């Protein structure tokens, strides 16, 4: 599963960008860190569930950040459609 996020050419990282991608129908798979604040990831999860998107849970924000190729933690990320 993490390989898909690492290899994705089109992805977004962070709550605001991911929420926008979900709302606009561009997100294909949403990744959520288990240790992220529920207030931050709640709207993204709600939108993803509403649309029936695949949701992949990752243990920590640090691990998700690393999967995205960034030096800091990330609460949520998404693989986007072309």
PDB file of N, CA, C and O in Angstrom:
ATOM      1  N   UNK A   1       0.809  -1.205   0.000  1.00  0.00           N
ATOM      2  CA  UNK A   1       0.000   0.000   0.000  1.00  0.00           C
ATOM      3  C   UNK A   1       0.855   1.274   0.000  1.00  0.00           C
ATOM      4  O   UNK A   1       0.582   2.180  -0.788  1.00  0.00           O
ATOM      5  N   UNK A   2       1.885   1.373   0.862  1.00  0.00           N
ATOM      6  CA  UNK A   2       2.691   2.587   0.872  1.00  0.00           C
ATOM      7  C   UNK A   2       3.385   2.845  -0.463  1.00  0.00           C
ATOM      8  O   UNK A   2       3.630   3.993  -0.835  1.00  0.00           O
ATOM      9  N   UNK A   3       3.697   1.773  -1.173  1.00  0.00           N
ATOM     10  CA  UNK A   3       4.377   1.932  -2.458  1.00  0.00           C
ATOM     11  C   UNK A   3       3.526   2.752  -3.424  1.00  0.00           C
ATOM     12  O   UNK A   3       4.055   3.524  -4.224  1.00  0.00           O
ATOM     13  N   UNK A   4       2.223   2.582  -3.348  1.00  0.00           N
ATOM     14  CA  UNK A   4       1.327   3.300  -4.250  1.00  0.00           C
ATOM     15  C   UNK A   4       1.427   4.807  -4.009  1.00  0.00           C
ATOM     16  O   UNK A   4       1.422   5.589  -4.959  1.00  0.00           O
ATOM     17  N   UNK A   5       1.517   5.212  -2.743  1.00  0.00           N
ATOM     18  CA  UNK A   5       1.637   6.633  -2.434  1.00  0.00           C
ATOM     19  C   UNK A   5       3.012   7.153  -2.839  1.00  0.00           C
ATOM     20  O   UNK A   5       3.123   8.233  -3.420  1.00  0.00           O
ATOM     21  N   UNK A   6       4.052   6.393  -2.539  1.00  0.00           N
ATOM     22  CA  UNK A   6       5.413   6.813  -2.905  1.00  0.00           C
ATOM     23  C   UNK A   6       5.567   6.971  -4.413  1.00  0.00           C
ATOM     24  O   UNK A   6       6.204   7.913  -4.883  1.00  0.00           O
ATOM     25  N   UNK A   7       4.983   6.045  -5.165  1.00  0.00           N
ATOM     26  CA  UNK A   7       5.152   6.028  -6.616  1.00  0.00           C
ATOM     27  C   UNK A   7       4.211   6.979  -7.350  1.00  0.00           C
ATOM     28  O   UNK A   7       4.406   7.260  -8.533  1.00  0.00           O
ATOM     29  N   UNK A   8       3.198   7.472  -6.655  1.00  0.00           N
ATOM     30  CA  UNK A   8       2.199   8.311  -7.323  1.00  0.00           C
ATOM     31  C   UNK A   8       2.813   9.612  -7.827  1.00  0.00           C
ATOM     32  O   UNK A   8       3.512  10.313  -7.094  1.00  0.00           O
ATOM     33  N   UNK A   9       2.543   9.913  -9.066  1.00  0.00           N
ATOM     34  CA  UNK A   9       3.009  11.182  -9.630  1.00  0.00           C
ATOM     35  C   UNK A   9       2.144  12.325  -9.116  1.00  0.00           C
ATOM     36  O   UNK A   9       2.639  13.402  -8.786  1.00  0.00           O
ATOM     37  N   UNK A  10       0.851  12.069  -9.057  1.00  0.00           N
ATOM     38  CA  UNK A  10      -0.087  13.090  -8.610  1.00  0.00           C
ATOM     39  C   UNK A  10      -0.579  12.741  -7.217  1.00  0.00           C
ATOM     40  O   UNK A  10      -1.319  11.776  -7.024  1.00  0.00           O
ATOM     41  N   UNK A  11      -0.153  13.542  -6.251  1.00  0.00           N
ATOM     42  CA  UNK A  11      -0.601  13.342  -4.881  1.00  0.00           C
ATOM     43  C   UNK A  11      -0.680  14.694  -4.196  1.00  0.00           C
ATOM     44  O   UNK A  11      -0.099  15.677  -4.657  1.00  0.00           O
ATOM     45  N   UNK A  12      -1.399  14.727  -3.103  1.00  0.00           N
ATOM     46  CA  UNK A  12      -1.429  15.941  -2.302  1.00  0.00           C
ATOM     47  C   UNK A  12      -1.191  15.549  -0.859  1.00  0.00           C
ATOM     48  O   UNK A  12      -1.512  14.436  -0.443  1.00  0.00           O
ATOM     49  N   UNK A  13      -0.624  16.477  -0.098  1.00  0.00           N
ATOM     50  CA  UNK A  13      -0.278  16.218   1.292  1.00  0.00           C
ATOM     51  C   UNK A  13      -0.835  17.344   2.140  1.00  0.00           C
ATOM     52  O   UNK A  13      -0.740  18.516   1.775  1.00  0.00           O
ATOM     53  N   UNK A  14      -1.414  16.984   3.271  1.00  0.00           N
ATOM     54  CA  UNK A  14      -1.945  17.986   4.191  1.00  0.00           C
ATOM     55  C   UNK A  14      -3.464  18.003   4.179  1.00  0.00           C
ATOM     56  O   UNK A  14      -4.100  17.623   3.196  1.00  0.00           O
ATOM     57  N   UNK A  15      -4.025  18.448   5.282  1.00  0.00           N
ATOM     58  CA  UNK A  15      -5.478  18.410   5.456  1.00  0.00           C
ATOM     59  C   UNK A  15      -6.221  19.314   4.470  1.00  0.00           C
ATOM     60  O   UNK A  15      -7.214  18.898   3.872  1.00  0.00           O
ATOM     61  N   UNK A  16      -5.746  20.540   4.303  1.00  0.00           N
ATOM     62  CA  UNK A  16      -6.460  21.480   3.427  1.00  0.00           C
ATOM     63  C   UNK A  16      -6.451  21.019   1.974  1.00  0.00           C
ATOM     64  O   UNK A  16      -7.490  20.998   1.314  1.00  0.00           O
ATOM     65  N   UNK A  17      -5.277  20.651   1.483  1.00  0.00           N
ATOM     66  CA  UNK A  17      -5.166  20.233   0.087  1.00  0.00           C
ATOM     67  C   UNK A  17      -5.923  18.930  -0.161  1.00  0.00           C
ATOM     68  O   UNK A  17      -6.567  18.764  -1.197  1.00  0.00           O
ATOM     69  N   UNK A  18      -5.842  18.016   0.791  1.00  0.00           N
ATOM     70  CA  UNK A  18      -6.532  16.736   0.621  1.00  0.00           C
ATOM     71  C   UNK A  18      -8.039  16.918   0.665  1.00  0.00           C
ATOM     72  O   UNK A  18      -8.761  16.288  -0.107  1.00  0.00           O
ATOM     73  N   UNK A  19      -8.522  17.772   1.561  1.00  0.00           N
ATOM     74  CA  UNK A  19      -9.963  18.043   1.617  1.00  0.00           C
ATOM     75  C   UNK A  19     -10.452  18.643   0.301  1.00  0.00           C
ATOM     76  O   UNK A  19     -11.508  18.263  -0.204  1.00  0.00           O
ATOM     77  N   UNK A  20      -9.688  19.576  -0.247  1.00  0.00           N
ATOM     78  CA  UNK A  20     -10.048  20.166  -1.544  1.00  0.00           C
ATOM     79  C   UNK A  20     -10.099  19.099  -2.633  1.00  0.00           C
ATOM     80  O   UNK A  20     -11.010  19.093  -3.460  1.00  0.00           O
ATOM     81  N   UNK A  21      -9.115  18.193  -2.630  1.00  0.00           N
ATOM     82  CA  UNK A  21      -9.066  17.132  -3.637  1.00  0.00           C
ATOM     83  C   UNK A  21     -10.252  16.187  -3.496  1.00  0.00           C
ATOM     84  O   UNK A  21     -10.827  15.758  -4.497  1.00  0.00           O
ATOM     85  N   UNK A  22     -10.621  15.863  -2.264  1.00  0.00           N
ATOM     86  CA  UNK A  22     -11.770  14.980  -2.025  1.00  0.00           C
ATOM     87  C   UNK A  22     -13.048  15.669  -2.507  1.00  0.00           C
ATOM     88  O   UNK A  22     -13.852  15.068  -3.218  1.00  0.00           O
ATOM     89  N   UNK A  23     -13.227  16.912  -2.123  1.00  0.00           N
ATOM     90  CA  UNK A  23     -14.448  17.651  -2.479  1.00  0.00           C
ATOM     91  C   UNK A  23     -14.577  17.869  -3.978  1.00  0.00           C
ATOM     92  O   UNK A  23     -15.690  17.910  -4.503  1.00  0.00           O
ATOM     93  N   UNK A  24     -13.457  18.007  -4.669  1.00  0.00           N
ATOM     94  CA  UNK A  24     -13.509  18.247  -6.111  1.00  0.00           C
ATOM     95  C   UNK A  24     -13.537  16.952  -6.922  1.00  0.00           C
ATOM     96  O   UNK A  24     -13.622  16.988  -8.149  1.00  0.00           O
ATOM     97  N   UNK A  25     -13.466  15.810  -6.236  1.00  0.00           N
ATOM     98  CA  UNK A  25     -13.522  14.529  -6.929  1.00  0.00           C
ATOM     99  C   UNK A  25     -12.202  14.088  -7.536  1.00  0.00           C
ATOM    100  O   UNK A  25     -12.177  13.178  -8.365  1.00  0.00           O
ATOM    101  N   UNK A  26     -11.108  14.716  -7.140  1.00  0.00           N
ATOM    102  CA  UNK A  26      -9.805  14.368  -7.706  1.00  0.00           C
ATOM    103  C   UNK A  26      -9.088  13.276  -6.926  1.00  0.00           C
ATOM    104  O   UNK A  26      -8.184  12.630  -7.457  1.00  0.00           O
ATOM    105  N   UNK A  27      -9.480  13.060  -5.666  1.00  0.00           N
ATOM    106  CA  UNK A  27      -8.799  12.063  -4.831  1.00  0.00           C
ATOM    107  C   UNK A  27      -9.266  10.659  -5.199  1.00  0.00           C
ATOM    108  O   UNK A  27     -10.451  10.424  -5.432  1.00  0.00           O
ATOM    109  N   UNK A  28      -8.315   9.737  -5.248  1.00  0.00           N
ATOM    110  CA  UNK A  28      -8.621   8.341  -5.551  1.00  0.00           C
ATOM    111  C   UNK A  28      -8.461   7.474  -4.307  1.00  0.00           C
ATOM    112  O   UNK A  28      -9.298   6.612  -4.039  1.00  0.00           O
ATOM    113  N   UNK A  29      -7.391   7.697  -3.547  1.00  0.00           N
ATOM    114  CA  UNK A  29      -7.120   6.966  -2.309  1.00  0.00           C
ATOM    115  C   UNK A  29      -6.677   7.982  -1.265  1.00  0.00           C
ATOM    116  O   UNK A  29      -5.848   8.846  -1.550  1.00  0.00           O
ATOM    117  N   UNK A  30      -7.225   7.879  -0.058  1.00  0.00           N
ATOM    118  CA  UNK A  30      -6.880   8.801   1.019  1.00  0.00           C
ATOM    119  C   UNK A  30      -6.097   8.042   2.090  1.00  0.00           C
ATOM    120  O   UNK A  30      -6.499   6.958   2.512  1.00  0.00           O
ATOM    121  N   UNK A  31      -4.981   8.620   2.522  1.00  0.00           N
ATOM    122  CA  UNK A  31      -4.142   8.047   3.572  1.00  0.00           C
ATOM    123  C   UNK A  31      -4.291   8.915   4.818  1.00  0.00           C
ATOM    124  O   UNK A  31      -4.218  10.142   4.740  1.00  0.00           O
ATOM    125  N   UNK A  32      -4.501   8.272   5.965  1.00  0.00           N
ATOM    126  CA  UNK A  32      -4.726   8.993   7.214  1.00  0.00           C
ATOM    127  C   UNK A  32      -3.808   8.437   8.301  1.00  0.00           C
ATOM    128  O   UNK A  32      -3.708   7.222   8.475  1.00  0.00           O
ATOM    129  N   UNK A  33      -3.139   9.330   9.030  1.00  0.00           N
ATOM    130  CA  UNK A  33      -2.286   8.914  10.145  1.00  0.00           C
ATOM    131  C   UNK A  33      -3.155   8.671  11.372  1.00  0.00           C
ATOM    132  O   UNK A  33      -4.003   9.494  11.718  1.00  0.00           O
ATOM    133  N   UNK A  34      -2.938   7.544  12.019  1.00  0.00           N
ATOM    134  CA  UNK A  34      -3.730   7.159  13.194  1.00  0.00           C
ATOM    135  C   UNK A  34      -3.533   8.138  14.353  1.00  0.00           C
ATOM    136  O   UNK A  34      -4.458   8.349  15.138  1.00  0.00           O
ATOM    137  N   UNK A  35      -2.347   8.738  14.474  1.00  0.00           N
ATOM    138  CA  UNK A  35      -2.078   9.620  15.604  1.00  0.00           C
ATOM    139  C   UNK A  35      -2.389  11.089  15.308  1.00  0.00           C
ATOM    140  O   UNK A  35      -2.042  11.964  16.102  1.00  0.00           O
ATOM    141  N   UNK A  36      -3.029  11.365  14.192  1.00  0.00           N
ATOM    142  CA  UNK A  36      -3.385  12.738  13.833  1.00  0.00           C
ATOM    143  C   UNK A  36      -4.608  13.186  14.643  1.00  0.00           C
ATOM    144  O   UNK A  36      -5.431  12.364  15.049  1.00  0.00           O
ATOM    145  N   UNK A  37      -4.712  14.466  14.866  1.00  0.00           N
ATOM    146  CA  UNK A  37      -5.824  15.053  15.602  1.00  0.00           C
ATOM    147  C   UNK A  37      -7.124  14.820  14.834  1.00  0.00           C
ATOM    148  O   UNK A  37      -7.210  15.105  13.639  1.00  0.00           O
ATOM    149  N   UNK A  38      -8.121  14.306  15.525  1.00  0.00           N
ATOM    150  CA  UNK A  38      -9.412  13.981  14.890  1.00  0.00           C
ATOM    151  C   UNK A  38     -10.069  15.218  14.285  1.00  0.00           C
ATOM    152  O   UNK A  38     -10.768  15.109  13.278  1.00  0.00           O
ATOM    153  N   UNK A  39      -9.858  16.388  14.880  1.00  0.00           N
ATOM    154  CA  UNK A  39     -10.443  17.624  14.331  1.00  0.00           C
ATOM    155  C   UNK A  39      -9.846  17.974  12.972  1.00  0.00           C
ATOM    156  O   UNK A  39     -10.497  18.599  12.135  1.00  0.00           O
ATOM    157  N   UNK A  40      -8.619  17.566  12.772  1.00  0.00           N
ATOM    158  CA  UNK A  40      -7.925  17.860  11.512  1.00  0.00           C
ATOM    159  C   UNK A  40      -8.370  16.896  10.414  1.00  0.00           C
ATOM    160  O   UNK A  40      -8.673  17.310   9.295  1.00  0.00           O
ATOM    161  N   UNK A  41      -8.404  15.606  10.747  1.00  0.00           N
ATOM    162  CA  UNK A  41      -8.688  14.600   9.717  1.00  0.00           C
ATOM    163  C   UNK A  41     -10.172  14.286   9.558  1.00  0.00           C
ATOM    164  O   UNK A  41     -10.573  13.670   8.570  1.00  0.00           O
ATOM    165  N   UNK A  42     -10.990  14.704  10.524  1.00  0.00           N
ATOM    166  CA  UNK A  42     -12.426  14.402  10.492  1.00  0.00           C
ATOM    167  C   UNK A  42     -13.131  14.813   9.210  1.00  0.00           C
ATOM    168  O   UNK A  42     -13.808  13.987   8.597  1.00  0.00           O
ATOM    169  N   UNK A  43     -12.993  16.068   8.786  1.00  0.00           N
ATOM    170  CA  UNK A  43     -13.672  16.489   7.553  1.00  0.00           C
ATOM    171  C   UNK A  43     -13.213  15.712   6.318  1.00  0.00           C
ATOM    172  O   UNK A  43     -14.016  15.415   5.434  1.00  0.00           O
ATOM    173  N   UNK A  44     -11.931  15.388   6.260  1.00  0.00           N
ATOM    174  CA  UNK A  44     -11.398  14.632   5.125  1.00  0.00           C
ATOM    175  C   UNK A  44     -11.979  13.221   5.123  1.00  0.00           C
ATOM    176  O   UNK A  44     -12.422  12.722   4.089  1.00  0.00           O
ATOM    177  N   UNK A  45     -11.971  12.586   6.298  1.00  0.00           N
ATOM    178  CA  UNK A  45     -12.520  11.230   6.403  1.00  0.00           C
ATOM    179  C   UNK A  45     -14.000  11.210   6.059  1.00  0.00           C
ATOM    180  O   UNK A  45     -14.465  10.316   5.351  1.00  0.00           O
ATOM    181  N   UNK A  46     -14.737  12.189   6.556  1.00  0.00           N
ATOM    182  CA  UNK A  46     -16.169  12.257   6.266  1.00  0.00           C
ATOM    183  C   UNK A  46     -16.445  12.360   4.780  1.00  0.00           C
ATOM    184  O   UNK A  46     -17.301  11.651   4.249  1.00  0.00           O
ATOM    185  N   UNK A  47     -15.722  13.241   4.107  1.00  0.00           N
ATOM    186  CA  UNK A  47     -15.900  13.406   2.665  1.00  0.00           C
ATOM    187  C   UNK A  47     -15.500  12.166   1.892  1.00  0.00           C
ATOM    188  O   UNK A  47     -16.166  11.784   0.930  1.00  0.00           O
ATOM    189  N   UNK A  48     -14.408  11.536   2.312  1.00  0.00           N
ATOM    190  CA  UNK A  48     -13.933  10.329   1.631  1.00  0.00           C
ATOM    191  C   UNK A  48     -14.927   9.181   1.795  1.00  0.00           C
ATOM    192  O   UNK A  48     -15.192   8.443   0.846  1.00  0.00           O
ATOM    193  N   UNK A  49     -15.470   9.036   2.987  1.00  0.00           N
ATOM    194  CA  UNK A  49     -16.447   7.973   3.236  1.00  0.00           C
ATOM    195  C   UNK A  49     -17.724   8.212   2.453  1.00  0.00           C
ATOM    196  O   UNK A  49     -18.317   7.274   1.921  1.00  0.00           O
ATOM    197  N   UNK A  50     -18.147   9.462   2.381  1.00  0.00           N
ATOM    198  CA  UNK A  50     -19.346   9.815   1.622  1.00  0.00           C
ATOM    199  C   UNK A  50     -19.224   9.411   0.159  1.00  0.00           C
ATOM    200  O   UNK A  50     -20.181   8.937  -0.452  1.00  0.00           O
ATOM    201  N   UNK A  51     -18.038   9.607  -0.387  1.00  0.00           N
ATOM    202  CA  UNK A  51     -17.804   9.308  -1.795  1.00  0.00           C
ATOM    203  C   UNK A  51     -17.377   7.860  -2.035  1.00  0.00           C
ATOM    204  O   UNK A  51     -17.202   7.444  -3.180  1.00  0.00           O
ATOM    205  N   UNK A  52     -17.212   7.104  -0.968  1.00  0.00           N
ATOM    206  CA  UNK A  52     -16.815   5.706  -1.103  1.00  0.00           C
ATOM    207  C   UNK A  52     -15.372   5.517  -1.523  1.00  0.00           C
ATOM    208  O   UNK A  52     -15.031   4.519  -2.158  1.00  0.00           O
ATOM    209  N   UNK A  53     -14.515   6.478  -1.169  1.00  0.00           N
ATOM    210  CA  UNK A  53     -13.104   6.376  -1.517  1.00  0.00           C
ATOM    211  C   UNK A  53     -12.402   5.375  -0.610  1.00  0.00           C
ATOM    212  O   UNK A  53     -12.812   5.153   0.529  1.00  0.00           O
ATOM    213  N   UNK A  54     -11.347   4.780  -1.128  1.00  0.00           N
ATOM    214  CA  UNK A  54     -10.532   3.878  -0.324  1.00  0.00           C
ATOM    215  C   UNK A  54      -9.759   4.705   0.700  1.00  0.00           C
ATOM    216  O   UNK A  54      -9.150   5.719   0.357  1.00  0.00           O
ATOM    217  N   UNK A  55      -9.787   4.265   1.960  1.00  0.00           N
ATOM    218  CA  UNK A  55      -9.071   4.953   3.034  1.00  0.00           C
ATOM    219  C   UNK A  55      -8.034   3.984   3.598  1.00  0.00           C
ATOM    220  O   UNK A  55      -8.361   2.876   4.024  1.00  0.00           O
ATOM    221  N   UNK A  56      -6.779   4.429   3.591  1.00  0.00           N
ATOM    222  CA  UNK A  56      -5.686   3.614   4.106  1.00  0.00           C
ATOM    223  C   UNK A  56      -5.180   4.279   5.374  1.00  0.00           C
ATOM    224  O   UNK A  56      -4.848   5.465   5.369  1.00  0.00           O
ATOM    225  N   UNK A  57      -5.120   3.522   6.455  1.00  0.00           N
ATOM    226  CA  UNK A  57      -4.655   4.054   7.732  1.00  0.00           C
ATOM    227  C   UNK A  57      -3.170   3.738   7.906  1.00  0.00           C
ATOM    228  O   UNK A  57      -2.716   2.620   7.663  1.00  0.00           O
ATOM    229  N   UNK A  58      -2.436   4.755   8.333  1.00  0.00           N
ATOM    230  CA  UNK A  58      -0.993   4.644   8.566  1.00  0.00           C
ATOM    231  C   UNK A  58      -0.766   4.901  10.059  1.00  0.00           C
ATOM    232  O   UNK A  58      -1.455   5.731  10.651  1.00  0.00           O
ATOM    233  N   UNK A  59       0.175   4.210  10.661  1.00  0.00           N
ATOM    234  CA  UNK A  59       0.378   4.301  12.108  1.00  0.00           C
ATOM    235  C   UNK A  59       0.668   5.707  12.624  1.00  0.00           C
ATOM    236  O   UNK A  59       0.017   6.167  13.561  1.00  0.00           O
ATOM    237  N   UNK A  60       1.632   6.389  12.026  1.00  0.00           N
ATOM    238  CA  UNK A  60       2.037   7.686  12.567  1.00  0.00           C
ATOM    239  C   UNK A  60       2.125   8.756  11.482  1.00  0.00           C
ATOM    240  O   UNK A  60       2.255   8.462  10.293  1.00  0.00           O
ATOM    241  N   UNK A  61       2.050  10.007  11.936  1.00  0.00           N
ATOM    242  CA  UNK A  61       2.199  11.131  11.016  1.00  0.00           C
ATOM    243  C   UNK A  61       3.603  11.149  10.426  1.00  0.00           C
ATOM    244  O   UNK A  61       3.788  11.480   9.254  1.00  0.00           O
ATOM    245  N   UNK A  62       4.584  10.794  11.236  1.00  0.00           N
ATOM    246  CA  UNK A  62       5.963  10.765  10.757  1.00  0.00           C
ATOM    247  C   UNK A  62       6.114   9.758   9.617  1.00  0.00           C
ATOM    248  O   UNK A  62       6.756  10.041   8.606  1.00  0.00           O
ATOM    249  N   UNK A  63       5.516   8.582   9.794  1.00  0.00           N
ATOM    250  CA  UNK A  63       5.571   7.537   8.773  1.00  0.00           C
ATOM    251  C   UNK A  63       4.876   7.997   7.478  1.00  0.00           C
ATOM    252  O   UNK A  63       5.375   7.756   6.378  1.00  0.00           O
ATOM    253  N   UNK A  64       3.733   8.653   7.624  1.00  0.00           N
ATOM    254  CA  UNK A  64       3.004   9.145   6.445  1.00  0.00           C
ATOM    255  C   UNK A  64       3.807  10.230   5.736  1.00  0.00           C
ATOM    256  O   UNK A  64       3.856  10.264   4.507  1.00  0.00           O
ATOM    257  N   UNK A  65       4.433  11.112   6.500  1.00  0.00           N
ATOM    258  CA  UNK A  65       5.281  12.145   5.900  1.00  0.00           C
ATOM    259  C   UNK A  65       6.417  11.538   5.102  1.00  0.00           C
ATOM    260  O   UNK A  65       6.734  11.995   4.004  1.00  0.00           O
ATOM    261  N   UNK A  66       7.027  10.506   5.662  1.00  0.00           N
ATOM    262  CA  UNK A  66       8.124   9.817   4.980  1.00  0.00           C
ATOM    263  C   UNK A  66       7.633   9.171   3.683  1.00  0.00           C
ATOM    264  O   UNK A  66       8.318   9.210   2.660  1.00  0.00           O
ATOM    265  N   UNK A  67       6.434   8.574   3.740  1.00  0.00           N
ATOM    266  CA  UNK A  67       5.854   7.946   2.545  1.00  0.00           C
ATOM    267  C   UNK A  67       5.599   8.978   1.453  1.00  0.00           C
ATOM    268  O   UNK A  67       5.637   8.661   0.264  1.00  0.00           O
ATOM    269  N   UNK A  68       5.338  10.227   1.871  1.00  0.00           N
ATOM    270  CA  UNK A  68       5.074  11.304   0.913  1.00  0.00           C
ATOM    271  C   UNK A  68       6.346  11.964   0.413  1.00  0.00           C
ATOM    272  O   UNK A  68       6.312  12.799  -0.491  1.00  0.00           O
ATOM    273  N   UNK A  69       7.469  11.584   1.009  1.00  0.00           N
ATOM    274  CA  UNK A  69       8.740  12.155   0.582  1.00  0.00           C
ATOM    275  C   UNK A  69       9.028  13.512   1.197  1.00  0.00           C
ATOM    276  O   UNK A  69       9.762  14.310   0.613  1.00  0.00           O
ATOM    277  N   UNK A  70       8.458  13.792   2.378  1.00  0.00           N
ATOM    278  CA  UNK A  70       8.722  15.061   3.052  1.00  0.00           C
ATOM    279  C   UNK A  70       9.395  14.786   4.393  1.00  0.00           C
ATOM    280  O   UNK A  70       9.315  13.679   4.926  1.00  0.00           O
ATOM    281  N   UNK A  71      10.049  15.793   4.922  1.00  0.00           N
ATOM    282  CA  UNK A  71      10.839  15.647   6.159  1.00  0.00           C
ATOM    283  C   UNK A  71      10.012  15.760   7.424  1.00  0.00           C
ATOM    284  O   UNK A  71      10.498  15.416   8.502  1.00  0.00           O
ATOM    285  N   UNK A  72       8.775  16.234   7.327  1.00  0.00           N
ATOM    286  CA  UNK A  72       7.920  16.426   8.501  1.00  0.00           C
ATOM    287  C   UNK A  72       6.741  15.458   8.447  1.00  0.00           C
ATOM    288  O   UNK A  72       6.502  14.812   7.427  1.00  0.00           O
ATOM    289  N   UNK A  73       6.020  15.368   9.542  1.00  0.00           N
ATOM    290  CA  UNK A  73       4.850  14.495   9.577  1.00  0.00           C
ATOM    291  C   UNK A  73       3.696  15.043   8.760  1.00  0.00           C
ATOM    292  O   UNK A  73       3.629  16.238   8.472  1.00  0.00           O
ATOM    293  N   UNK A  74       2.797  14.159   8.393  1.00  0.00           N
ATOM    294  CA  UNK A  74       1.601  14.557   7.649  1.00  0.00           C
ATOM    295  C   UNK A  74       0.400  13.839   8.248  1.00  0.00           C
ATOM    296  O   UNK A  74       0.463  12.644   8.535  1.00  0.00           O
ATOM    297  N   UNK A  75      -0.691  14.572   8.436  1.00  0.00           N
ATOM    298  CA  UNK A  75      -1.907  13.980   8.994  1.00  0.00           C
ATOM    299  C   UNK A  75      -2.653  13.179   7.936  1.00  0.00           C
ATOM    300  O   UNK A  75      -3.117  12.069   8.196  1.00  0.00           O
ATOM    301  N   UNK A  76      -2.765  13.752   6.745  1.00  0.00           N
ATOM    302  CA  UNK A  76      -3.471  13.091   5.647  1.00  0.00           C
ATOM    303  C   UNK A  76      -2.766  13.359   4.319  1.00  0.00           C
ATOM    304  O   UNK A  76      -2.037  14.339   4.166  1.00  0.00           O
ATOM    305  N   UNK A  77      -3.000  12.476   3.384  1.00  0.00           N
ATOM    306  CA  UNK A  77      -2.478  12.626   2.033  1.00  0.00           C
ATOM    307  C   UNK A  77      -3.413  11.875   1.097  1.00  0.00           C
ATOM    308  O   UNK A  77      -4.239  11.081   1.546  1.00  0.00           O
ATOM    309  N   UNK A  78      -3.287  12.121  -0.187  1.00  0.00           N
ATOM    310  CA  UNK A  78      -4.132  11.420  -1.147  1.00  0.00           C
ATOM    311  C   UNK A  78      -3.413  11.206  -2.463  1.00  0.00           C
ATOM    312  O   UNK A  78      -2.598  12.023  -2.889  1.00  0.00           O
ATOM    313  N   UNK A  79      -3.730  10.101  -3.091  1.00  0.00           N
ATOM    314  CA  UNK A  79      -3.303   9.847  -4.467  1.00  0.00           C
ATOM    315  C   UNK A  79      -4.418  10.415  -5.339  1.00  0.00           C
ATOM    316  O   UNK A  79      -5.595  10.129  -5.120  1.00  0.00           O
ATOM    317  N   UNK A  80      -4.043  11.207  -6.312  1.00  0.00           N
ATOM    318  CA  UNK A  80      -5.028  11.883  -7.156  1.00  0.00           C
ATOM    319  C   UNK A  80      -5.198  11.185  -8.496  1.00  0.00           C
ATOM    320  O   UNK A  80      -4.320  10.462  -8.967  1.00  0.00           O
ATOM    321  N   UNK A  81      -6.349  11.424  -9.084  1.00  0.00           N
ATOM    322  CA  UNK A  81      -6.575  10.950 -10.451  1.00  0.00           C
ATOM    323  C   UNK A  81      -5.738  11.831 -11.371  1.00  0.00           C
ATOM    324  O   UNK A  81      -5.398  12.959 -11.014  1.00  0.00           O
ATOM    325  N   UNK A  82      -5.414  11.331 -12.525  1.00  0.00           N
ATOM    326  CA  UNK A  82      -4.558  12.028 -13.485  1.00  0.00           C
ATOM    327  C   UNK A  82      -4.687  13.500 -13.372  1.00  0.00           C
ATOM    328  O   UNK A  82      -4.033  14.235 -14.111  1.00  0.00           O
TER     329      UNK A  82
END
